[in-house]
Amino acid sequence: MSLVKTVPFQGTKEQEEKLLEMIRAHKGQKGALMPVLQQAQDTVTTEYVKRTFEGLKEEAGVELYWVCLPMATRTALGSYEMYWYPWDDKKEESWVREL
C-alpha cells in the first residue's frame, strides 16, 4: 500500500527544494501538492507557483490541487475587524483579483 502525503506550498524557493527532495525520496508513492494562495499576494509569487506546478505535472505519483480558502488572517488595517478572510465568497465584490 502506498503512503499518500499532502504538502502545502506557499511559493518559496526553500519550499520548492524541500518538495523536490521529498518527491525523489518517496518515488513510487502517491502525494499531493496544494498551494495555499492568498487573495492579495504579489503576482510574482503566484506566477512562481504556476511555473512550479507546470514543472511537476509530469512527475509520477504527484496530484496537483489549487486551493483558495477563506482562512482567517490577522489584519492591522482597521479597528473594526480583527481578521480578514481572503476568498470570502460573501465579499466577492471586494476581491482584488479573480480566482
N, CA, C and O atoms as a DFTB+ gen file, in Angstrom:
396 C
 N C O
     1  1       0.846      -1.186       0.000
     2  2       0.000       0.000       0.000
     3  2       0.883       1.238       0.000
     4  3       1.836       1.325       0.774
     5  1       0.571       2.186      -0.857
     6  2       1.347       3.422      -0.957
     7  2       0.881       4.435       0.076
     8  3      -0.302       4.507       0.406
     9  1       1.809       5.200       0.570
    10  2       1.520       6.261       1.515
    11  2       1.192       7.525       0.744
    12  3       1.899       7.870      -0.202
    13  1       0.137       8.219       1.130
    14  2      -0.238       9.478       0.479
    15  2       0.150      10.625       1.397
    16  3      -0.229      10.647       2.568
    17  1       0.904      11.572       0.866
    18  2       1.302      12.758       1.618
    19  2       0.731      13.975       0.919
    20  3       0.715      14.042      -0.310
    21  1       0.259      14.942       1.702
    22  2      -0.206      16.197       1.150
    23  2       0.696      17.291       1.686
    24  3       0.924      17.386       2.892
    25  1       1.207      18.117       0.785
    26  2       2.159      19.151       1.161
    27  2       1.598      20.520       0.808
    28  3       1.286      20.772      -0.355
    29  1       1.462      21.421       1.797
    30  2       1.063      22.788       1.462
    31  2       2.257      23.528       0.852
    32  3       3.402      23.277       1.230
    33  1       1.997      24.418      -0.072
    34  2       3.067      25.117      -0.783
    35  2       2.670      26.574      -0.954
    36  3       1.670      26.871      -1.608
    37  1       3.447      27.492      -0.369
    38  2       3.127      28.907      -0.448
    39  2       4.021      29.670      -1.412
    40  3       3.934      30.895      -1.499
    41  1       4.866      28.972      -2.126
    42  2       5.598      29.617      -3.200
    43  2       6.959      30.168      -2.845
    44  3       7.364      31.193      -3.394
    45  1       7.682      29.523      -1.944
    46  2       9.043      29.972      -1.659
    47  2      10.034      28.991      -2.273
    48  3       9.733      27.807      -2.430
    49  1      11.213      29.490      -2.616
    50  2      12.254      28.656      -3.222
    51  2      12.660      27.523      -2.268
    52  3      12.891      26.396      -2.707
    53  1      12.745      27.819      -0.971
    54  2      13.112      26.801       0.011
    55  2      12.083      25.677       0.024
    56  3      12.445      24.504       0.109
    57  1      10.802      26.032      -0.060
    58  2       9.759      25.017      -0.083
    59  2       9.868      24.157      -1.334
    60  3       9.666      22.944      -1.276
    61  1      10.190      24.786      -2.477
    62  2      10.323      24.024      -3.719
    63  2      11.454      23.008      -3.598
    64  3      11.303      21.862      -4.021
    65  1      12.575      23.414      -3.030
    66  2      13.710      22.492      -2.864
    67  2      13.333      21.324      -1.961
    68  3      13.645      20.175      -2.276
    69  1      12.666      21.600      -0.846
    70  2      12.231      20.536       0.070
    71  2      11.218      19.625      -0.606
    72  3      11.237      18.408      -0.417
    73  1      10.334      20.226      -1.395
    74  2       9.322      19.469      -2.117
    75  2       9.968      18.493      -3.091
    76  3       9.588      17.323      -3.145
    77  1      10.937      18.967      -3.855
    78  2      11.625      18.097      -4.812
    79  2      12.382      16.983      -4.100
    80  3      12.406      15.847      -4.574
    81  1      13.004      17.301      -2.959
    82  2      13.687      16.272      -2.162
    83  2      12.701      15.199      -1.723
    84  3      12.994      14.005      -1.799
    85  1      11.529      15.632      -1.263
    86  2      10.521      14.693      -0.788
    87  2      10.011      13.809      -1.926
    88  3       9.839      12.604      -1.744
    89  1       9.769      14.396      -3.093
    90  2       9.287      13.621      -4.243
    91  2      10.303      12.557      -4.621
    92  3       9.944      11.409      -4.882
    93  1      11.576      12.942      -4.650
    94  2      12.634      11.984      -5.012
    95  2      12.777      10.883      -3.950
    96  3      12.985       9.718      -4.289
    97  1      12.667      11.247      -2.690
    98  2      12.833      10.278      -1.606
    99  2      11.675       9.285      -1.533
   100  3      11.852       8.166      -1.051
   101  1      10.501       9.679      -2.001
   102  2       9.311       8.832      -1.903
   103  2       8.815       8.399      -3.278
   104  3       7.614       8.228      -3.487
   105  1       9.733       8.225      -4.200
   106  2       9.389       7.808      -5.569
   107  2       8.527       6.553      -5.524
   108  3       8.835       5.612      -4.793
   109  1       7.465       6.535      -6.290
   110  2       6.572       5.377      -6.326
   111  2       5.411       5.486      -5.357
   112  3       4.462       4.706      -5.442
   113  1       5.466       6.444      -4.433
   114  2       4.352       6.658      -3.514
   115  2       3.540       7.848      -4.001
   116  3       4.064       8.739      -4.670
   117  1       2.263       7.852      -3.661
   118  2       1.400       8.939      -4.084
   119  2       1.542      10.125      -3.139
   120  3       1.774       9.963      -1.940
   121  1       1.399      11.311      -3.700
   122  2       1.448      12.526      -2.894
   123  2       0.652      13.615      -3.582
   124  3       0.372      13.529      -4.778
   125  1       0.292      14.626      -2.835
   126  2      -0.475      15.739      -3.381
   127  2       0.196      17.051      -2.995
   128  3       0.769      17.179      -1.913
   129  1       0.114      18.013      -3.891
   130  2       0.662      19.350      -3.649
   131  2      -0.484      20.343      -3.671
   132  3      -1.260      20.394      -4.625
   133  1      -0.584      21.130      -2.612
   134  2      -1.642      22.128      -2.502
   135  2      -1.031      23.498      -2.258
   136  3      -0.585      23.774      -1.144
   137  1      -0.996      24.366      -3.265
   138  2      -0.534      25.713      -2.984
   139  2      -1.630      26.476      -2.241
   140  3      -2.796      26.427      -2.632
   141  1      -1.264      27.166      -1.194
   142  2      -2.205      27.984      -0.442
   143  2      -1.979      29.415      -0.894
   144  3      -1.054      30.082      -0.430
   145  1      -2.818      29.882      -1.794
   146  2      -2.636      31.203      -2.384
   147  2      -3.482      32.239      -1.660
   148  3      -4.682      32.055      -1.459
   149  1      -2.840      33.317      -1.277
   150  2      -3.565      34.432      -0.677
   151  2      -4.183      35.264      -1.787
   152  3      -3.639      35.352      -2.888
   153  1      -5.296      35.858      -1.498
   154  2      -6.002      36.636      -2.497
   155  2      -5.187      37.841      -2.957
   156  3      -5.184      38.174      -4.142
   157  1      -4.502      38.489      -2.031
   158  2      -3.793      39.727      -2.358
   159  2      -2.279      39.544      -2.386
   160  3      -1.537      40.505      -2.185
   161  1      -1.813      38.320      -2.634
   162  2      -0.363      38.134      -2.696
   163  2       0.159      38.699      -4.014
   164  3      -0.592      38.913      -4.965
   165  1       1.456      38.931      -4.038
   166  2       2.036      39.562      -5.223
   167  2       1.998      38.637      -6.434
   168  3       1.997      37.414      -6.292
   169  1       1.967      39.218      -7.604
   170  2       1.885      38.490      -8.863
   171  2       3.090      37.598      -9.090
   172  3       2.959      36.511      -9.652
   173  1       4.272      38.046      -8.658
   174  2       5.494      37.261      -8.863
   175  2       5.396      35.904      -8.155
   176  3       5.784      34.884      -8.724
   177  1       4.884      35.884      -6.928
   178  2       4.732      34.630      -6.187
   179  2       3.718      33.720      -6.868
   180  3       3.945      32.516      -6.991
   181  1       2.601      34.291      -7.309
   182  2       1.574      33.498      -7.992
   183  2       2.141      32.876      -9.262
   184  3       1.897      31.700      -9.532
   185  1       2.888      33.640     -10.040
   186  2       3.488      33.121     -11.272
   187  2       4.520      32.035     -10.959
   188  3       4.628      31.050     -11.689
   189  1       5.272      32.214      -9.879
   190  2       6.261      31.208      -9.459
   191  2       5.569      29.880      -9.122
   192  3       6.037      28.814      -9.520
   193  1       4.459      29.954      -8.392
   194  2       3.708      28.750      -8.035
   195  2       3.186      28.075      -9.304
   196  3       3.240      26.850      -9.419
   197  1       2.686      28.857     -10.250
   198  2       2.188      28.290     -11.505
   199  2       3.300      27.575     -12.274
   200  3       3.087      26.480     -12.795
   201  1       4.486      28.188     -12.347
   202  2       5.626      27.555     -13.034
   203  2       6.046      26.266     -12.333
   204  3       6.349      25.268     -12.987
   205  1       6.062      26.291     -10.995
   206  2       6.421      25.095     -10.228
   207  2       5.414      23.981     -10.509
   208  3       5.795      22.826     -10.700
   209  1       4.138      24.332     -10.534
   210  2       3.094      23.356     -10.846
   211  2       3.300      22.758     -12.230
   212  3       3.224      21.542     -12.403
   213  1       3.558      23.605     -13.209
   214  2       3.764      23.131     -14.578
   215  2       4.927      22.144     -14.631
   216  3       4.859      21.135     -15.333
   217  1       5.990      22.437     -13.892
   218  2       7.152      21.564     -13.868
   219  2       6.889      20.220     -13.213
   220  3       7.581      19.242     -13.495
   221  1       5.888      20.167     -12.338
   222  2       5.583      18.927     -11.612
   223  2       4.453      18.117     -12.241
   224  3       4.161      17.011     -11.786
   225  1       3.814      18.655     -13.281
   226  2       2.673      17.970     -13.896
   227  2       3.000      16.551     -14.342
   228  3       2.184      15.641     -14.194
   229  1       4.176      16.374     -14.879
   230  2       4.554      15.074     -15.433
   231  2       5.194      14.146     -14.392
   232  3       5.512      12.996     -14.694
   233  1       5.378      14.647     -13.180
   234  2       6.018      13.843     -12.122
   235  2       5.067      12.728     -11.695
   236  3       3.937      12.998     -11.288
   237  1       5.513      11.489     -11.786
   238  2       4.672      10.336     -11.453
   239  2       4.272      10.351      -9.987
   240  3       5.104      10.584      -9.110
   241  1       3.001      10.103      -9.727
   242  2       2.514       9.981      -8.358
   243  2       2.172      11.282      -7.671
   244  3       1.766      11.268      -6.509
   245  1       2.324      12.418      -8.356
   246  2       2.028      13.712      -7.727
   247  2       0.707      14.247      -8.266
   248  3       0.551      14.447      -9.471
   249  1      -0.236      14.476      -7.365
   250  2      -1.514      15.076      -7.729
   251  2      -1.457      16.552      -7.348
   252  3      -0.981      16.906      -6.269
   253  1      -1.940      17.399      -8.236
   254  2      -1.865      18.841      -8.016
   255  2      -3.251      19.413      -7.759
   256  3      -4.197      19.114      -8.488
   257  1      -3.367      20.230      -6.728
   258  2      -4.641      20.861      -6.368
   259  2      -4.419      22.346      -6.146
   260  3      -3.441      22.735      -5.507
   261  1      -5.318      23.189      -6.668
   262  2      -5.303      24.618      -6.362
   263  2      -6.279      24.831      -5.215
   264  3      -7.413      24.355      -5.273
   265  1      -5.858      25.533      -4.179
   266  2      -6.701      25.752      -3.007
   267  2      -6.815      27.246      -2.722
   268  3      -5.813      27.932      -2.524
   269  1      -8.045      27.735      -2.706
   270  2      -8.309      29.128      -2.340
   271  2      -9.397      29.091      -1.277
   272  3     -10.581      28.986      -1.596
   273  1      -8.996      29.177      -0.024
   274  2      -9.925      29.049       1.093
   275  2     -10.056      30.360       1.856
   276  3      -9.085      31.108       1.971
   277  1     -11.245      30.646       2.376
   278  2     -11.406      31.832       3.214
   279  2     -10.890      31.576       4.629
   280  3     -11.674      31.397       5.561
   281  1      -9.561      31.559       4.781
   282  2      -8.932      31.304       6.078
   283  2      -8.749      32.628       6.825
   284  3      -8.399      33.642       6.221
   285  1      -8.981      32.614       8.107
   286  2      -8.828      33.831       8.911
   287  2      -7.377      34.291       8.924
   288  3      -6.469      33.513       9.219
   289  1      -7.173      35.551       8.603
   290  2      -5.844      36.157       8.604
   291  2      -5.901      37.422       9.457
   292  3      -6.742      38.290       9.224
   293  1      -5.015      37.527      10.440
   294  2      -4.987      38.738      11.287
   295  2      -4.714      39.955      10.418
   296  3      -3.914      39.908       9.483
   297  1      -5.391      41.035      10.743
   298  2      -5.198      42.256       9.983
   299  2      -4.967      43.442      10.908
   300  3      -5.497      43.494      12.018
   301  1      -4.181      44.375      10.445
   302  2      -3.950      45.611      11.199
   303  2      -4.465      46.803      10.398
   304  3      -4.118      47.950      10.676
   305  1      -5.288      46.517       9.409
   306  2      -5.758      47.571       8.514
   307  2      -6.938      48.357       9.055
   308  3      -7.212      49.456       8.575
   309  1      -7.629      47.832      10.025
   310  2      -8.776      48.537      10.564
   311  2      -8.989      48.190      12.019
   312  3      -8.458      47.197      12.515
   313  1      -9.763      49.006      12.697
   314  2     -10.018      48.754      14.113
   315  2     -11.355      48.060      14.336
   316  3     -11.692      47.730      15.473
   317  1     -12.118      47.834      13.282
   318  2     -13.434      47.209      13.430
   319  2     -13.412      45.706      13.179
   320  3     -14.240      44.973      13.719
   321  1     -12.488      45.257      12.380
   322  2     -12.398      43.835      12.085
   323  2     -10.986      43.352      12.404
   324  3     -10.008      43.884      11.880
   325  1     -10.887      42.347      13.264
   326  2      -9.584      41.812      13.660
   327  2      -9.017      40.858      12.614
   328  3      -7.805      40.649      12.558
   329  1      -9.893      40.273      11.779
   330  2      -9.464      39.287      10.795
   331  2      -9.962      39.656       9.404
   332  3     -11.017      40.267       9.237
   333  1      -9.179      39.271       8.431
   334  2      -9.560      39.387       7.030
   335  2      -9.645      37.967       6.504
   336  3      -8.804      37.133       6.838
   337  1     -10.638      37.682       5.696
   338  2     -10.829      36.348       5.137
   339  2     -10.624      36.390       3.626
   340  3     -11.558      36.709       2.890
   341  1      -9.404      36.070       3.144
   342  2      -9.192      36.020       1.706
   343  2     -10.160      35.025       1.070
   344  3     -10.464      33.988       1.660
   345  1     -10.630      35.330      -0.100
   346  2     -11.544      34.488      -0.874
   347  2     -12.884      34.291      -0.196
   348  3     -13.556      33.288      -0.439
   349  1     -13.288      35.228       0.653
   350  2     -14.588      35.150       1.318
   351  2     -15.674      35.327       0.263
   352  3     -15.813      36.406      -0.314
   353  1     -16.445      34.267       0.009
   354  2     -17.446      34.330      -1.061
   355  2     -18.591      35.293      -0.756
   356  3     -19.346      35.657      -1.658
   357  1     -18.728      35.708       0.499
   358  2     -19.758      36.686       0.851
   359  2     -19.306      38.120       0.549
   360  3     -20.118      39.045       0.574
   361  1     -18.012      38.302       0.263
   362  2     -17.465      39.631      -0.027
   363  2     -16.714      39.633      -1.366
   364  3     -15.690      40.301      -1.507
   365  1     -17.219      38.897      -2.323
   366  2     -16.550      38.762      -3.613
   367  2     -16.346      40.109      -4.302
   368  3     -15.379      40.281      -5.046
   369  1     -17.235      41.055      -4.067
   370  2     -17.105      42.381      -4.700
   371  2     -15.865      43.137      -4.227
   372  3     -15.430      44.076      -4.893
   373  1     -15.296      42.749      -3.102
   374  2     -14.086      43.431      -2.611
   375  2     -12.790      42.674      -2.909
   376  3     -11.717      43.098      -2.479
   377  1     -12.875      41.561      -3.638
   378  2     -11.669      40.822      -4.016
   379  2     -10.774      41.699      -4.880
   380  3     -11.258      42.518      -5.662
   381  1      -9.468      41.521      -4.733
   382  2      -8.531      42.302      -5.528
   383  2      -8.131      41.600      -6.824
   384  3      -7.495      42.203      -7.688
   385  1      -8.503      40.325      -6.960
   386  2      -8.260      39.591      -8.209
   387  2      -9.223      38.412      -8.301
   388  3      -9.858      38.032      -7.317
   389  1      -9.318      37.848      -9.487
   390  2     -10.202      36.703      -9.737
   391  2      -9.569      35.420      -9.193
   392  3      -8.360      35.356      -8.972
   393  1     -10.389      34.422      -8.986
   394  2      -9.891      33.104      -8.605
   395  2      -9.069      32.507      -9.718
   396  3      -8.562      31.393      -9.581
